[in-house]
Amino acid sequence: MRGLSGRTALVGALVVGALLTGAPAAVAAPPPPTDPGDAALARSRAAVSARAAQVGTLSGQLAALDARTDDLQADLEARREDAVAALDDLTTAQAAATEAARKAAEAQVATTAASRAVDDARARLDVFATATYQEGLDTGPFGLLTGAQDPDDLVGRAEFTDIVARSELTARDGLERARVDRANADSLARAARAEAQLRQAAATAAKQNSDAALGVANAAAQENARQLAAVAAQRGAVQAQLDAAVAQDANLRAQRQRFVAWQQQVAAEQAARAEAARRGASERISRAPAGARGSAQQAVDRALAQVGTRYVWGGGSGRGPTTGIGGARGTGFDCSGLMLYAYSGAGVSLPRVSRSQFNAGHKVPISGLRPGDLVFYRRPGGPIHHVAMFIGNGQMVEAPYTGANVRVVPLRRDGLLPQATRPL
């Protein structure tokens, strides 16, 4: 039961925890009140009967309000997951557009070089033609050869004719090859530019999707805060009515005092156990040999060592708590960030988003959970919006939601997927 304050919340949490662990209740029921005598007991019974119906009605209203709070929080977490996924898509598309632009620039350099080669080849051919014209040479079969003066001159002229013909052929071949190279370079440049345009269009579309998703998430956060405030106000009014109904009966008031003392004792014991788990995990981490890896217990210890660290949406990396996104202040973890950090110490690199972490290991049924297994939550028909780590004895460690800290709680069944993920 998330976020409920007062007596009803603790009673519900303890009952659920006892059912999930299969263990007997750790604390005995409060002792019975002192017998006030037959006459006083008869009068008290009549008053209690009248108030009991009212208390039951108010308790039902509290349960309904708490369920609504959980639904709002789950919806907000799902929208934030959508926003993080859209940001990842934007980063990928922008990187692809940058690479395509680089290829287009390289192709443009090749095109420029090919154009320069065409110009050089054309210039050489022009020089050859100009020289032939200026010298007035007739390089045809009735030019140089018919002007021979003797046999030796004839042989020399024939050799010169062959040289001239081969030089002209070489110049023309060079020009043709340069033109082919330029055409190929032009084709590559056009293809690269087209790819760059497609990649940039993809990046723009991804950015629009990201902006839209973040806008939806921010609007949902604001609306959720408003609704949560309204729920809290309603719950406070109902709690006040419940307290007034209980206080009207002296016998119930005495029972309440004993219950409050018991409640404080149980809360202190729970806090002590959580602190002991945190200290034990920290000590095991400090004693672990350098370079040790591959143990699910290492992941459990790293998660437990962060008990008490604040929840920050988008916070957490393989190195520890970080600043978040969406205007979150300070450093801390969100649900998937805590899992990423925990398993980083065991040499396992998990994805950043909880719905991706679901596929980052072997699937195991909830009935076969082991310490270190990742458990996931979603609403009916919706996407995964939360992840936690099972630590044994029906308990799990999680970074729950904004305003709370990393904590150890009984494994919740509401919204729990029937399969868990075992990264190791």
Stockholm file with secondary structure:
# STOCKHOLM 1.0

chainA/1-424         MRGLSGRTALVGALVVGALLTGAPAAVAAPPPPTDPGDAALARSRAAVSARAAQVGTLSGQLAALDARTDDLQADLEARREDAVAALDDLTTAQAAATEAARKAAEAQVATTAASRAVDDARARLDVFATATYQEGLDTGPFGLLTGAQDPDDLVGRAEFTDIVARSELTARDGLERARVDRANADSLARAARAEAQLRQAAATAAKQNSDAALGVANAAAQENARQLAAVAAQRGAVQAQLDAAVAQDANLRAQRQRFVAWQQQVAAEQAARAEAARRGASERISRAPAGARGSAQQAVDRALAQVGTRYVWGGGSGRGPTTGIGGARGTGFDCSGLMLYAYSGAGVSLPRVSRSQFNAGHKVPISGLRPGDLVFYRRPGGPIHHVAMFIGNGQMVEAPYTGANVRVVPLRRDGLLPQATRPL
#=GR chainA/1-424 SS CCSCCSHHHHHHHHHHHHHHHCCCCSSCCCCCCCCCCHHHHHHHHHHHHHHHHHHHHHHHHHHHHHHHHHHHHHHHHHHHHHHHHHHHHHHHHHHHHHHHHHHHHHHHHHHHHHHHHHHHHHHHHHHHHHHHHHHTCCCSTTTTTTTCSSHHHHHHHHHHHHHHHHHHHHHHHHHHHHHHHHHHHHHHHHHHHHHHHHHHHHHHHHHHHHHHHHHHHHHHHHHHHHHHHHHHHHHHHHHHHHHHHHHTSHHHHHHHHHHHHHHHHHHHHHHHHHHHHHHHHHHHHHHSCTTCCCCHHHHHHHHHTTTTCBBCTTCCBTTBCEECSTTCCSEEBCHHHHHHHHHHTTTCCCCSSHHHHTTSSEEEEGGGCCTTCEEEEECTTSCEEEEEEEEETTEEEECCSTTCBCEEEECCCTTBCSEEEECC
#=GC SS_cons         CCSCCSHHHHHHHHHHHHHHHCCCCSSCCCCCCCCCCHHHHHHHHHHHHHHHHHHHHHHHHHHHHHHHHHHHHHHHHHHHHHHHHHHHHHHHHHHHHHHHHHHHHHHHHHHHHHHHHHHHHHHHHHHHHHHHHHHTCCCSTTTTTTTCSSHHHHHHHHHHHHHHHHHHHHHHHHHHHHHHHHHHHHHHHHHHHHHHHHHHHHHHHHHHHHHHHHHHHHHHHHHHHHHHHHHHHHHHHHHHHHHHHHHTSHHHHHHHHHHHHHHHHHHHHHHHHHHHHHHHHHHHHHHSCTTCCCCHHHHHHHHHTTTTCBBCTTCCBTTBCEECSTTCCSEEBCHHHHHHHHHHTTTCCCCSSHHHHTTSSEEEEGGGCCTTCEEEEECTTSCEEEEEEEEETTEEEECCSTTCBCEEEECCCTTBCSEEEECC
//
